[in-house]
Amino acid sequence: MSHAIATTTPELPRGIVRVMLRKQLQVMRSTLLAEITNQAHAGDQPMLRRFAQVESALRRMNEGTFGRCVECGGPIALERLQTSPDATWDGVCEAHGGHVQADR
C-alpha cells in the first residue's frame, strides 16, 4: 500500500497572514520613508506614489477593507496580496485596467 506524500504546505490561518502582511507593509513604509527623506530621492514621483500606495493599504487594513478590490469589491487573491500587499485590484480588474463592472 502506497501513501501519497503531501507536496503542498498547509495554509496559514488568515489572521496570521494578515499580521504578516501588516508587518511587511510597515517595513515597506519605513524603507520608503527613509529613501524619500534622503536628499538624493527628494521629489522622486514613483517613490512618492509607492509610499502613498503602502499608506493606503495600511489605512484599508485599519478600516477593514483590506483585501477587497476597490473597483468591484471582490476579494483579492491571497497569493496576490502576499506578492504585492499594496494591491488594490483583483486579478480580473487589473487585467482590464480597473474597468470591470461591480455586478460580476
C-alpha positions as a Markdown table, in Angstrom:
| # | Residue | x | y | z |
|---|---|---|---|---|
| 1 | Met | 0.0 | 0.0 | 0.0 |
| 2 | Ser | 1.5 | 3.4 | -1.0 |
| 3 | His | 0.8 | 6.6 | 0.7 |
| 4 | Ala | 0.6 | 9.9 | -1.2 |
| 5 | Ile | 3.1 | 12.4 | 0.0 |
| 6 | Ala | 1.8 | 15.9 | 0.5 |
| 7 | Thr | 3.6 | 18.3 | -1.8 |
| 8 | Thr | 2.0 | 21.5 | -0.5 |
| 9 | Thr | 2.4 | 23.2 | 2.8 |
| 10 | Pro | -0.6 | 23.7 | 5.0 |
| 11 | Glu | -2.3 | 27.1 | 4.5 |
| 12 | Leu | -1.7 | 29.6 | 7.3 |
| 13 | Pro | -4.7 | 30.9 | 9.1 |
| 14 | Arg | -5.9 | 34.2 | 7.5 |
| 15 | Gly | -5.4 | 36.1 | 10.7 |
| 16 | Ile | -1.7 | 35.2 | 10.8 |
| 17 | Val | -1.3 | 36.1 | 7.2 |
| 18 | Arg | -2.9 | 39.4 | 7.8 |
| 19 | Val | -0.4 | 40.1 | 10.7 |
| 20 | Met | 2.5 | 39.1 | 8.3 |
| 21 | Leu | 1.2 | 41.4 | 5.6 |
| 22 | Arg | 0.8 | 44.3 | 8.0 |
| 23 | Lys | 4.4 | 43.8 | 9.1 |
| 24 | Gln | 5.5 | 43.7 | 5.5 |
| 25 | Leu | 3.7 | 46.9 | 4.7 |
| 26 | Gln | 5.1 | 48.6 | 7.8 |
| 27 | Val | 8.7 | 47.6 | 6.7 |
| 28 | Met | 7.9 | 48.9 | 3.2 |
| 29 | Arg | 6.7 | 52.2 | 4.6 |
| 30 | Ser | 9.7 | 52.6 | 6.8 |
| 31 | Thr | 12.1 | 51.8 | 3.9 |
| 32 | Leu | 10.3 | 54.1 | 1.5 |
| 33 | Leu | 10.2 | 56.9 | 4.1 |
| 34 | Ala | 13.9 | 56.6 | 4.7 |
| 35 | Glu | 14.6 | 56.8 | 0.9 |
| 36 | Ile | 12.2 | 59.7 | 0.4 |
| 37 | Thr | 13.8 | 61.8 | 3.2 |
| 38 | Asn | 17.2 | 61.1 | 1.7 |
| 39 | Gln | 18.1 | 64.2 | -0.4 |
| 40 | Ala | 19.0 | 62.0 | -3.4 |
| 41 | His | 15.4 | 60.9 | -3.7 |
| 42 | Ala | 13.6 | 64.1 | -2.7 |
| 43 | Gly | 10.7 | 64.6 | -5.1 |
| 44 | Asp | 11.1 | 61.1 | -6.7 |
| 45 | Gln | 7.5 | 60.8 | -8.0 |
| 46 | Pro | 7.4 | 57.0 | -8.5 |
| 47 | Met | 8.7 | 56.5 | -4.9 |
| 48 | Leu | 6.2 | 59.0 | -3.6 |
| 49 | Arg | 3.4 | 57.1 | -5.4 |
| 50 | Arg | 4.6 | 53.8 | -4.0 |
| 51 | Phe | 4.7 | 55.3 | -0.5 |
| 52 | Ala | 1.1 | 56.6 | -0.9 |
| 53 | Gln | 0.0 | 53.1 | -2.1 |
| 54 | Val | 1.5 | 51.5 | 1.0 |
| 55 | Glu | -0.1 | 54.1 | 3.3 |
| 56 | Ser | -3.4 | 53.4 | 1.6 |
| 57 | Ala | -3.1 | 49.6 | 2.2 |
| 58 | Leu | -2.4 | 50.2 | 5.9 |
| 59 | Arg | -5.4 | 52.5 | 6.1 |
| 60 | Arg | -7.6 | 49.9 | 4.4 |
| 61 | Met | -6.3 | 47.3 | 7.0 |
| 62 | Asn | -7.5 | 49.6 | 9.8 |
| 63 | Glu | -10.8 | 50.3 | 8.1 |
| 64 | Gly | -11.4 | 46.6 | 7.4 |
| 65 | Thr | -11.5 | 46.8 | 3.6 |
| 66 | Phe | -8.0 | 45.4 | 3.0 |
| 67 | Gly | -8.0 | 42.5 | 0.5 |
| 68 | Arg | -11.1 | 43.8 | -1.3 |
| 69 | Cys | -10.9 | 45.1 | -4.9 |
| 70 | Val | -11.5 | 48.9 | -5.0 |
| 71 | Glu | -13.2 | 48.6 | -8.4 |
| 72 | Cys | -15.6 | 45.6 | -8.0 |
| 73 | Gly | -15.5 | 44.9 | -4.2 |
| 74 | Gly | -14.5 | 41.3 | -4.8 |
| 75 | Pro | -11.8 | 39.5 | -2.9 |
| 76 | Ile | -8.1 | 39.9 | -3.9 |
| 77 | Ala | -6.4 | 36.5 | -4.0 |
| 78 | Leu | -4.2 | 35.8 | -1.0 |
| 79 | Glu | -1.4 | 34.9 | -3.3 |
| 80 | Arg | -1.6 | 38.3 | -5.0 |
| 81 | Leu | -1.6 | 40.1 | -1.6 |
| 82 | Gln | 1.4 | 38.0 | -0.4 |
| 83 | Thr | 3.3 | 39.1 | -3.6 |
| 84 | Ser | 2.0 | 42.7 | -3.6 |
| 85 | Pro | 0.4 | 43.6 | -0.2 |
| 86 | Asp | -0.5 | 47.1 | -1.5 |
| 87 | Ala | -2.6 | 45.6 | -4.4 |
| 88 | Thr | -5.9 | 47.4 | -4.8 |
| 89 | Trp | -7.5 | 45.5 | -7.7 |
| 90 | Asp | -8.2 | 41.8 | -8.1 |
| 91 | Gly | -6.7 | 39.9 | -11.0 |
| 92 | Val | -9.7 | 40.4 | -13.3 |
| 93 | Cys | -10.0 | 44.2 | -12.8 |
| 94 | Glu | -6.2 | 44.5 | -13.0 |
| 95 | Ala | -6.3 | 42.7 | -16.4 |
| 96 | His | -9.0 | 45.1 | -17.6 |
| 97 | Gly | -7.3 | 48.2 | -16.3 |
| 98 | Gly | -9.7 | 48.5 | -13.4 |
| 99 | His | -12.8 | 48.9 | -15.6 |
| 100 | Val | -14.9 | 45.8 | -14.6 |
| 101 | Gln | -18.5 | 46.3 | -13.6 |
| 102 | Ala | -19.3 | 45.6 | -9.9 |
| 103 | Asp | -22.1 | 43.3 | -10.9 |
| 104 | Arg | -19.9 | 40.4 | -12.0 |
